Amino acid sequence: HAMLRSHYTRRLMDLVRSIERQDQDMEGVRQDTRKIQAEVREAELALKRTYTAADEMVYRDAKDKGDAGSKRMYKLLVSIHETFAELGRTLEETEQVSARARELEVRLAEE
């Protein structure tokens, strides 16, 4: 019985160490995720400021000149902005689905 108990104890300790390593790895991933999210927010704010400045400049040009080229440029700028906004929403939705899938995988592994 002593050898069997020793074997189970050693196996349990191995499992505990493995879980502790996984916890450390997960904390590293969480920290990386927070850092990336902060960088994405900063990039989004910079993009918003840049778009606002470009929008004002191109709109003013289209209004002042009134030519077809200036108006087309403004419409293209608005279209690009809308396309990037849609891309951002799609990326957010994809991340939410991925996070949910990871949660479900963890639950399945625990069962």
Helices and strands as residue ranges (DSSP letters): H 2-65, H 68-110
